Amino acid sequence: MNNAKRLLGTLVLLALFGGALFFALRSNEEHKQIAQEQAAIASAEPLKGLIAVDVEAFFKDDRVAKVLGAARLPVQVARVGSRDMAAKIGTADQPDFFIASGVVAANMIADAARKAGRNATQTSPFHTPLVVASWEPVAKILAANGMAKAQAPKVYSLDMEKLTQAMLAKQRWRDLKASGDYAVSRSVLVSTTDIRRSNSAAMYLALTSAALNGDVVADRTAAQKYATQLAELFKRQGFQENYVNGAFDDYLSIGMGKTPLTFIYEAQMVAQALKGGVRPEMVLMYPQPTIVNKWVLVALNERGRQLAELLSTNKTLQAVALEQGFRTGDTAAFAEAAKTAGLAVDVKLNQVIDPPGFDLMFEMIDIVSREMNQ
């Protein structure tokens, strides 16, 4: 009996020891595997990218860095003007990828890559429409003069043809019907960035030229005619910021007196609203038609293409993009983000056009730039 008890005790001890050994080995193996994965992540060579200023905050987000690191796609990014990116193709410091603001700049990069014998692919993970940030009193004046129409509380459509004609005719706010709340002597103008530097200003040129042409400008004669005609809308503004962030900062901090109408990306207003920084009298005006600006990732190698796929599909990365005001492929998620921010937006965007092809677009930009330099 004692022998049986001793044998049973021995078996129990062996079982306990065996179990402890099993779990110790398994734990050791798990720790080893984790250490190997962390070492692999840490040793992954960073992807080098040149990016537009608008997505700089996205890549600085810790959650983005964590996801990209776990996918062994860490990035080192530098901010460059979108229209300066194509010149980096074929240079010693050519990056693995670009993220350009707008399809015009992206097509320019892809064309330079093709000429250099490089296989470039384009993917657009984020987008946003161009809008005019304004104020309720100003929007009501434009509506009273047939240049705008209330679509919903704090959301207006903007008749680009009528507005452009009014600006070219040098109409002043005080001369408009029902201008009592903004009866100032300054001309009716939309504030933009510097077209010599900024993509958003180029899209403003695309919209105003389409308003005069009745459709997207598609031939050189029309491009030259309207660019020359519209140059004064840029010249008469005076000093212009190089980046749309600066123009939006003036709208937020100085207000209606300086910037009654400011051409921005919708994403800026949504991001500001999500931070709780939109005042009750601020409104969004959607040009009819408008242009949807795409942030286009131009990849020059396989890892760049993997990054593009991750940005377009990863739920965490898409959520961060929504927090920063961008639209993604999930329209319902964007609508919910705007609702959470308490900001009224036009979710459907029924009237959208593309800018002219990049050859025509850049010729128009050059014409306006030369006029501004005189």
DRENGU-612551 format. One record per residue (C-alpha): residue number from 1; residue in one letter; x, y, z. Coordinates in Angstrom, 3 decimals, padded with zeros to 6 digits. Layout:
+-----+------+----------+----------+----------+
| pos | code |       xx |       yy |       zz |
+-----+------+----------+----------+----------+
| NUM |    a |        X |        Y |        Z |
...
+-----+------+----------+----------+----------+
This chain:
+-----+------+----------+----------+----------+
| pos | code |       xx |       yy |       zz |
+-----+------+----------+----------+----------+
|   1 |    m |  000.000 |  000.000 |  000.000 |
|   2 |    n |  002.836 |  002.350 |  000.950 |
|   3 |    n |  004.621 |  001.385 | -002.262 |
|   4 |    a |  001.474 |  002.204 | -004.235 |
|   5 |    k |  001.185 |  005.574 | -002.530 |
|   6 |    r |  004.843 |  006.351 | -003.147 |
|   7 |    l |  004.442 |  005.390 | -006.830 |
|   8 |    l |  001.344 |  007.548 | -007.172 |
|   9 |    g |  003.122 |  010.476 | -005.516 |
|  10 |    t |  006.084 |  010.024 | -007.829 |
|  11 |    l |  003.808 |  009.998 | -010.875 |
|  12 |    v |  002.057 |  013.142 | -009.673 |
|  13 |    l |  005.386 |  014.892 | -009.166 |
|  14 |    l |  006.575 |  013.784 | -012.587 |
|  15 |    a |  003.339 |  015.022 | -014.128 |
|  16 |    l |  003.687 |  018.376 | -012.380 |
|  17 |    f |  007.311 |  018.644 | -013.374 |
|  18 |    g |  006.503 |  017.655 | -016.933 |
|  19 |    g |  003.711 |  020.211 | -017.113 |
|  20 |    a |  005.923 |  022.915 | -015.692 |
|  21 |    l |  008.668 |  021.980 | -018.139 |
|  22 |    f |  006.193 |  021.996 | -021.045 |
|  23 |    f |  004.849 |  025.446 | -020.166 |
|  24 |    a |  008.341 |  026.772 | -019.511 |
|  25 |    l |  009.531 |  025.533 | -022.890 |
|  26 |    r |  006.433 |  026.871 | -024.610 |
|  27 |    s |  006.819 |  030.237 | -022.882 |
|  28 |    n |  010.472 |  030.301 | -023.821 |
|  29 |    e |  009.576 |  029.484 | -027.421 |
|  30 |    e |  006.917 |  032.212 | -027.479 |
|  31 |    h |  009.368 |  034.753 | -026.071 |
|  32 |    k |  011.931 |  033.641 | -028.614 |
|  33 |    q |  009.406 |  033.985 | -031.433 |
|  34 |    i |  008.349 |  037.453 | -030.232 |
|  35 |    a |  011.985 |  038.510 | -029.969 |
|  36 |    q |  012.643 |  037.253 | -033.501 |
|  37 |    e |  009.586 |  039.125 | -034.835 |
|  38 |    q |  010.629 |  042.309 | -033.051 |
|  39 |    a |  014.159 |  041.960 | -034.404 |
|  40 |    a |  012.804 |  041.445 | -037.915 |
|  41 |    i |  010.578 |  044.521 | -037.578 |
|  42 |    a |  013.446 |  046.591 | -036.192 |
|  43 |    s |  015.791 |  045.490 | -038.969 |
|  44 |    a |  013.323 |  046.199 | -041.800 |
|  45 |    e |  014.795 |  048.802 | -044.106 |
|  46 |    p |  012.664 |  051.960 | -044.104 |
|  47 |    l |  010.880 |  052.924 | -047.273 |
|  48 |    k |  011.875 |  056.398 | -048.387 |
|  49 |    g |  009.065 |  058.630 | -049.558 |
|  50 |    l |  008.432 |  062.175 | -050.699 |
|  51 |    i |  005.018 |  063.375 | -049.571 |
|  52 |    a |  002.708 |  066.370 | -049.893 |
|  53 |    v |  002.316 |  068.553 | -046.814 |
|  54 |    d | -001.320 |  067.502 | -046.421 |
|  55 |    v | -000.431 |  063.928 | -045.372 |
|  56 |    e |  002.534 |  064.792 | -043.149 |
|  57 |    a |  000.451 |  064.622 | -039.963 |
|  58 |    f | -000.870 |  061.208 | -040.992 |
|  59 |    f |  002.607 |  059.692 | -041.113 |
|  60 |    k |  003.543 |  061.323 | -037.808 |
|  61 |    d |  000.704 |  059.518 | -036.025 |
|  62 |    d |  002.046 |  056.839 | -033.650 |
|  63 |    r | -000.675 |  054.382 | -034.691 |
|  64 |    v |  000.391 |  054.665 | -038.308 |
|  65 |    a |  004.035 |  054.063 | -037.406 |
|  66 |    k |  003.044 |  050.995 | -035.378 |
|  67 |    v |  000.990 |  049.433 | -038.192 |
|  68 |    l |  003.649 |  050.103 | -040.813 |
|  69 |    g |  006.363 |  048.744 | -038.539 |
|  70 |    a |  004.427 |  045.544 | -037.850 |
|  71 |    a |  004.004 |  045.088 | -041.603 |
|  72 |    r |  007.771 |  045.580 | -042.019 |
|  73 |    l |  007.076 |  048.678 | -044.065 |
|  74 |    p |  008.452 |  051.488 | -041.873 |
|  75 |    v |  008.796 |  054.773 | -043.721 |
|  76 |    q |  011.084 |  057.781 | -043.760 |
|  77 |    v |  009.263 |  060.673 | -045.394 |
|  78 |    a |  010.201 |  064.175 | -046.416 |
|  79 |    r |  007.829 |  066.951 | -047.421 |
|  80 |    v |  008.150 |  068.221 | -050.991 |
|  81 |    g |  005.865 |  070.298 | -053.195 |
|  82 |    s |  003.808 |  067.970 | -055.383 |
|  83 |    r |  004.832 |  069.708 | -058.589 |
|  84 |    d |  008.515 |  069.349 | -057.674 |
|  85 |    m |  008.338 |  065.578 | -057.255 |
|  86 |    a |  008.711 |  064.465 | -060.867 |
|  87 |    a |  012.175 |  066.050 | -060.998 |
|  88 |    k |  013.349 |  063.495 | -058.414 |
|  89 |    i |  012.930 |  060.580 | -060.834 |
|  90 |    g |  016.335 |  059.289 | -061.903 |
|  91 |    t |  018.282 |  061.219 | -059.264 |
|  92 |    a |  020.621 |  059.765 | -056.658 |
|  93 |    d |  018.058 |  060.412 | -053.930 |
|  94 |    q |  015.098 |  058.953 | -055.824 |
|  95 |    p |  012.602 |  057.618 | -053.246 |
|  96 |    d |  010.678 |  054.351 | -053.161 |
|  97 |    f |  007.356 |  056.157 | -053.368 |
|  98 |    f |  005.703 |  059.551 | -053.692 |
|  99 |    i |  002.406 |  060.755 | -052.305 |
| 100 |    a |  001.359 |  063.666 | -054.479 |
| 101 |    s | -001.576 |  065.968 | -053.942 |
| 102 |    g | -003.712 |  065.699 | -057.058 |
| 103 |    v | -003.798 |  063.523 | -060.158 |
| 104 |    v | -002.074 |  066.198 | -062.255 |
| 105 |    a |  001.126 |  066.015 | -060.214 |
| 106 |    a |  000.836 |  062.219 | -059.915 |
| 107 |    n |  000.533 |  061.827 | -063.686 |
| 108 |    m |  003.566 |  064.035 | -064.108 |
| 109 |    i |  005.566 |  061.722 | -061.812 |
| 110 |    a |  004.322 |  058.611 | -063.626 |
| 111 |    d |  005.222 |  060.154 | -066.993 |
| 112 |    a |  008.738 |  060.977 | -065.800 |
| 113 |    a |  009.090 |  057.412 | -064.482 |
| 114 |    r |  007.950 |  055.969 | -067.825 |
| 115 |    k |  010.495 |  058.062 | -069.701 |
| 116 |    a |  013.178 |  056.840 | -067.300 |
| 117 |    g |  012.191 |  053.205 | -067.891 |
| 118 |    r |  010.715 |  052.730 | -064.428 |
| 119 |    n |  007.509 |  050.806 | -063.709 |
| 120 |    a |  005.333 |  053.136 | -061.634 |
| 121 |    t |  001.899 |  052.304 | -060.255 |
| 122 |    q | -000.670 |  054.737 | -058.873 |
| 123 |    t | -003.086 |  054.213 | -055.965 |
| 124 |    s | -005.306 |  056.749 | -054.237 |
| 125 |    p | -005.972 |  055.797 | -050.589 |
| 126 |    f | -007.509 |  059.154 | -049.570 |
| 127 |    h | -009.432 |  061.971 | -051.238 |
| 128 |    t | -011.377 |  065.114 | -050.457 |
| 129 |    p | -013.389 |  067.659 | -052.446 |
| 130 |    l | -012.292 |  071.265 | -052.919 |
| 131 |    v | -014.655 |  073.596 | -051.093 |
| 132 |    v | -015.005 |  077.227 | -050.120 |
| 133 |    a | -014.926 |  077.900 | -046.400 |
| 134 |    s | -017.129 |  080.856 | -045.594 |
| 135 |    w | -019.422 |  082.457 | -043.036 |
| 136 |    e | -023.190 |  082.430 | -042.712 |
| 137 |    p | -023.647 |  086.202 | -043.383 |
| 138 |    v | -021.483 |  086.015 | -046.519 |
| 139 |    a | -023.190 |  082.867 | -047.789 |
| 140 |    k | -026.605 |  084.507 | -047.376 |
| 141 |    i | -025.470 |  087.519 | -049.426 |
| 142 |    l | -024.282 |  085.242 | -052.245 |
| 143 |    a | -027.573 |  083.335 | -052.063 |
| 144 |    a | -029.564 |  086.594 | -052.297 |
| 145 |    n | -027.623 |  087.423 | -055.480 |
| 146 |    g | -028.111 |  084.047 | -057.154 |
| 147 |    m | -024.527 |  082.904 | -056.690 |
| 148 |    a | -025.248 |  080.339 | -053.975 |
| 149 |    k | -028.065 |  078.196 | -052.659 |
| 150 |    a | -028.671 |  076.681 | -049.234 |
| 151 |    q | -028.632 |  072.873 | -049.501 |
| 152 |    a | -028.940 |  072.147 | -045.784 |
| 153 |    p | -028.166 |  074.026 | -042.562 |
| 154 |    k | -024.600 |  075.374 | -042.934 |
| 155 |    v | -024.143 |  073.721 | -046.354 |
| 156 |    y | -024.372 |  075.749 | -049.545 |
| 157 |    s | -023.878 |  075.026 | -053.234 |
| 158 |    l | -021.874 |  077.655 | -055.091 |
| 159 |    d | -022.634 |  078.599 | -058.693 |
| 160 |    m | -019.092 |  078.856 | -060.061 |
| 161 |    e | -020.132 |  080.447 | -063.345 |
| 162 |    k | -022.029 |  083.313 | -061.713 |
| 163 |    l | -019.400 |  083.793 | -059.004 |
| 164 |    t | -016.528 |  083.848 | -061.513 |
| 165 |    q | -018.317 |  086.375 | -063.688 |
| 166 |    a | -018.975 |  088.580 | -060.632 |
| 167 |    m | -015.304 |  088.440 | -059.640 |
| 168 |    l | -014.109 |  089.279 | -063.159 |
| 169 |    a | -016.577 |  092.176 | -063.238 |
| 170 |    k | -014.872 |  093.496 | -060.057 |
| 171 |    q | -018.094 |  093.609 | -058.088 |
| 172 |    r | -017.740 |  094.779 | -054.499 |
| 173 |    w | -019.515 |  093.320 | -051.510 |
| 174 |    r | -021.221 |  096.600 | -050.619 |
| 175 |    d | -022.783 |  096.805 | -054.095 |
| 176 |    l | -024.486 |  093.422 | -053.850 |
| 177 |    k | -028.151 |  093.075 | -052.922 |
| 178 |    a | -028.833 |  092.436 | -049.212 |
| 179 |    s | -025.180 |  093.077 | -048.288 |
| 180 |    g | -025.964 |  094.814 | -044.988 |
| 181 |    d | -024.141 |  092.225 | -042.850 |
| 182 |    y | -020.960 |  092.552 | -044.923 |
| 183 |    a | -021.227 |  095.919 | -046.707 |
| 184 |    v | -017.466 |  096.376 | -047.188 |
| 185 |    s | -015.707 |  098.056 | -050.092 |
| 186 |    r | -013.402 |  095.159 | -050.954 |
| 187 |    s | -013.927 |  093.168 | -054.142 |
| 188 |    v | -015.694 |  089.843 | -054.208 |
| 189 |    l | -012.802 |  087.380 | -054.416 |
| 190 |    v | -012.022 |  083.864 | -053.259 |
| 191 |    s | -008.753 |  083.663 | -051.318 |
| 192 |    t | -006.408 |  080.974 | -052.635 |
| 193 |    t | -002.851 |  079.862 | -052.151 |
| 194 |    d | -000.037 |  080.835 | -054.515 |
| 195 |    i | -000.584 |  079.041 | -057.813 |
| 196 |    r |  003.179 |  078.968 | -058.399 |
| 197 |    r |  003.534 |  076.636 | -055.422 |
| 198 |    s |  000.226 |  075.081 | -054.466 |
| 199 |    n | -001.995 |  072.361 | -055.903 |
| 200 |    s | -005.202 |  073.790 | -054.423 |
| 201 |    a | -004.723 |  077.066 | -056.319 |
| 202 |    a | -004.233 |  075.075 | -059.531 |
| 203 |    m | -007.553 |  073.327 | -058.888 |
| 204 |    y | -009.192 |  076.727 | -058.404 |
| 205 |    l | -007.875 |  077.697 | -061.835 |
| 206 |    a | -009.287 |  074.447 | -063.229 |
| 207 |    l | -012.740 |  075.183 | -061.762 |
| 208 |    t | -012.930 |  078.826 | -062.785 |
| 209 |    s | -011.745 |  078.046 | -066.321 |
| 210 |    a | -014.400 |  075.310 | -066.588 |
| 211 |    a | -016.983 |  077.854 | -065.392 |
| 212 |    l | -016.045 |  080.236 | -068.222 |
| 213 |    n | -015.710 |  077.481 | -070.811 |
| 214 |    g | -018.911 |  075.674 | -069.892 |
| 215 |    d | -016.954 |  072.451 | -069.423 |
| 216 |    v | -013.452 |  071.232 | -068.628 |
| 217 |    v | -010.906 |  073.060 | -070.798 |
| 218 |    a | -009.666 |  070.584 | -073.404 |
| 219 |    d | -007.717 |  072.566 | -076.025 |
| 220 |    r | -004.757 |  074.940 | -076.023 |
| 221 |    t | -006.589 |  077.913 | -077.467 |
| 222 |    a | -009.193 |  077.869 | -074.696 |
| 223 |    a | -006.533 |  077.134 | -072.058 |
| 224 |    q | -004.456 |  080.158 | -073.069 |
| 225 |    k | -007.496 |  082.428 | -073.344 |
| 226 |    y | -008.979 |  081.611 | -069.950 |
| 227 |    a | -005.666 |  081.453 | -068.077 |
| 228 |    t | -004.826 |  084.964 | -069.278 |
| 229 |    q | -008.301 |  086.174 | -068.325 |
| 230 |    l | -008.292 |  084.553 | -064.886 |
| 231 |    a | -004.791 |  085.643 | -063.903 |
| 232 |    e | -006.211 |  088.842 | -062.439 |
| 233 |    l | -008.216 |  086.863 | -059.879 |
| 234 |    f | -004.893 |  085.707 | -058.454 |
| 235 |    k | -003.062 |  089.037 | -058.843 |
| 236 |    r | -005.789 |  091.042 | -057.098 |
| 237 |    q | -005.619 |  088.903 | -053.963 |
| 238 |    g | -002.296 |  090.350 | -052.842 |
| 239 |    f | -000.089 |  088.138 | -050.678 |
| 240 |    q | -000.899 |  084.433 | -050.884 |
| 241 |    e |  000.270 |  081.569 | -048.700 |
| 242 |    n |  002.376 |  078.834 | -050.278 |
| 243 |    y |  000.366 |  076.060 | -048.659 |
| 244 |    v | -003.351 |  075.616 | -048.079 |
| 245 |    n | -002.698 |  075.107 | -044.343 |
| 246 |    g | -001.617 |  078.754 | -044.080 |
| 247 |    a | -004.707 |  080.014 | -045.898 |
| 248 |    f | -006.952 |  077.951 | -043.621 |
| 249 |    d | -005.144 |  079.248 | -040.523 |
| 250 |    d | -006.018 |  082.817 | -041.596 |
| 251 |    y | -009.646 |  081.793 | -041.999 |
| 252 |    l | -009.707 |  080.302 | -038.510 |
| 253 |    s | -007.769 |  082.972 | -036.644 |
| 254 |    i | -008.509 |  086.278 | -038.417 |
| 255 |    g | -012.004 |  085.556 | -039.609 |
| 256 |    m | -014.521 |  087.013 | -042.033 |
| 257 |    g | -012.874 |  090.426 | -042.256 |
| 258 |    k | -009.821 |  088.998 | -044.001 |
| 259 |    t | -011.142 |  085.826 | -045.569 |
| 260 |    p | -014.860 |  085.903 | -046.405 |
| 261 |    l | -014.310 |  083.144 | -048.982 |
| 262 |    t | -011.360 |  080.738 | -048.736 |
| 263 |    f | -010.592 |  077.895 | -051.141 |
| 264 |    i | -009.575 |  074.840 | -049.101 |
| 265 |    y | -009.790 |  071.074 | -048.879 |
| 266 |    e | -012.916 |  069.815 | -047.135 |
| 267 |    a | -010.631 |  067.568 | -045.053 |
| 268 |    q | -009.233 |  070.611 | -043.276 |
| 269 |    m | -012.644 |  071.693 | -042.003 |
| 270 |    v | -013.625 |  068.166 | -040.995 |
| 271 |    a | -010.373 |  067.664 | -039.077 |
| 272 |    q | -010.824 |  071.015 | -037.365 |
| 273 |    a | -014.400 |  070.133 | -036.422 |
| 274 |    l | -013.280 |  066.805 | -034.959 |
| 275 |    k | -010.967 |  068.793 | -032.691 |
| 276 |    g | -013.868 |  071.005 | -031.671 |
| 277 |    g | -012.521 |  074.110 | -033.371 |
| 278 |    v | -015.353 |  075.199 | -035.702 |
| 279 |    r | -017.427 |  078.239 | -034.798 |
| 280 |    p | -021.223 |  078.257 | -035.276 |
| 281 |    e | -021.146 |  080.868 | -038.067 |
| 282 |    m | -018.668 |  078.893 | -040.207 |
| 283 |    v | -020.158 |  077.196 | -043.272 |
| 284 |    l | -019.008 |  075.042 | -046.168 |
| 285 |    m | -019.815 |  076.020 | -049.733 |
| 286 |    y | -019.485 |  073.338 | -052.425 |
| 287 |    p | -018.620 |  074.633 | -055.920 |
| 288 |    q | -020.965 |  073.322 | -058.601 |
| 289 |    p | -019.223 |  071.480 | -060.042 |
| 290 |    t | -016.238 |  070.799 | -057.794 |
| 291 |    i | -013.056 |  068.754 | -058.114 |
| 292 |    v | -012.220 |  065.856 | -055.829 |
| 293 |    n | -008.561 |  066.042 | -054.905 |
| 294 |    k | -006.858 |  062.670 | -054.613 |
| 295 |    w | -003.690 |  061.960 | -052.690 |
| 296 |    v | -001.977 |  059.563 | -055.056 |
| 297 |    l |  000.724 |  057.143 | -053.974 |
| 298 |    v |  003.088 |  056.559 | -056.887 |
| 299 |    a |  005.114 |  053.426 | -056.123 |
| 300 |    l |  008.398 |  052.665 | -057.888 |
| 301 |    n |  009.005 |  049.176 | -056.462 |
| 302 |    e |  007.229 |  046.199 | -054.918 |
| 303 |    r |  007.482 |  047.395 | -051.298 |
| 304 |    g |  006.022 |  050.718 | -052.366 |
| 305 |    r |  003.102 |  048.846 | -053.892 |
| 306 |    q |  002.664 |  046.878 | -050.658 |
| 307 |    l |  002.507 |  050.177 | -048.771 |
| 308 |    a | -000.174 |  051.439 | -051.140 |
| 309 |    e | -002.242 |  048.302 | -050.566 |
| 310 |    l | -001.897 |  048.629 | -046.787 |
| 311 |    l | -002.963 |  052.289 | -046.784 |
| 312 |    s | -006.051 |  051.412 | -048.822 |
| 313 |    t | -007.197 |  048.382 | -046.813 |
| 314 |    n | -005.944 |  048.492 | -043.222 |
| 315 |    k | -008.777 |  049.483 | -040.866 |
| 316 |    t | -006.519 |  051.313 | -038.396 |
| 317 |    l | -004.879 |  053.382 | -041.122 |
| 318 |    q | -008.235 |  054.183 | -042.677 |
| 319 |    a | -009.579 |  055.240 | -039.259 |
| 320 |    v | -006.646 |  057.610 | -038.765 |
| 321 |    a | -007.285 |  059.077 | -042.217 |
| 322 |    l | -010.927 |  059.692 | -041.289 |
| 323 |    e | -009.843 |  061.408 | -038.068 |
| 324 |    q | -007.771 |  063.773 | -040.188 |
| 325 |    g | -010.765 |  064.635 | -042.328 |
| 326 |    f | -010.009 |  062.597 | -045.432 |
| 327 |    r | -012.601 |  060.600 | -047.299 |
| 328 |    t | -011.801 |  056.948 | -047.950 |
| 329 |    g | -013.599 |  054.227 | -049.874 |
| 330 |    d | -016.107 |  053.937 | -047.012 |
| 331 |    t | -018.631 |  056.745 | -047.574 |
| 332 |    a | -020.749 |  055.709 | -044.585 |
| 333 |    a | -017.741 |  055.898 | -042.262 |
| 334 |    f | -016.951 |  059.410 | -043.497 |
| 335 |    a | -020.557 |  060.512 | -042.995 |
| 336 |    e | -020.453 |  059.155 | -039.440 |
| 337 |    a | -017.147 |  060.946 | -038.741 |
| 338 |    a | -018.596 |  064.264 | -039.940 |
| 339 |    k | -021.733 |  063.691 | -037.859 |
| 340 |    t | -019.602 |  062.968 | -034.794 |
| 341 |    a | -017.746 |  066.236 | -035.430 |
| 342 |    g | -021.032 |  068.119 | -035.646 |
| 343 |    l | -020.148 |  069.403 | -039.107 |
| 344 |    a | -022.656 |  069.531 | -041.958 |
| 345 |    v | -021.160 |  068.249 | -045.221 |
| 346 |    d | -022.314 |  067.237 | -048.685 |
| 347 |    v | -021.780 |  063.484 | -048.593 |
| 348 |    k | -023.021 |  062.642 | -052.090 |
| 349 |    l | -021.092 |  065.153 | -054.271 |
| 350 |    n | -023.320 |  064.839 | -057.324 |
| 351 |    q | -021.407 |  067.322 | -059.499 |
| 352 |    v | -017.703 |  066.519 | -059.891 |
| 353 |    i | -015.319 |  067.166 | -062.773 |
| 354 |    d | -011.677 |  066.352 | -063.441 |
| 355 |    p | -009.024 |  069.006 | -064.039 |
| 356 |    p | -007.603 |  069.390 | -067.559 |
| 357 |    g | -004.828 |  067.014 | -068.638 |
| 358 |    f | -001.509 |  067.838 | -067.024 |
| 359 |    d |  000.044 |  069.350 | -070.191 |
| 360 |    l | -002.796 |  071.863 | -070.510 |
| 361 |    m | -002.993 |  072.382 | -066.763 |
| 362 |    f |  000.668 |  073.247 | -066.482 |
| 363 |    e |  000.500 |  075.561 | -069.470 |
| 364 |    m | -002.353 |  077.415 | -067.759 |
| 365 |    i | -000.383 |  077.578 | -064.519 |
| 366 |    d |  002.651 |  078.936 | -066.392 |
| 367 |    i |  000.546 |  081.649 | -068.014 |
| 368 |    v | -000.922 |  082.771 | -064.684 |
| 369 |    s |  002.524 |  082.609 | -063.046 |
| 370 |    r |  004.056 |  084.828 | -065.740 |
| 371 |    e |  001.229 |  087.334 | -065.349 |
| 372 |    m |  001.749 |  087.407 | -061.584 |
| 373 |    n |  005.499 |  087.953 | -061.980 |
| 374 |    q |  005.025 |  091.038 | -064.147 |
+-----+------+----------+----------+----------+
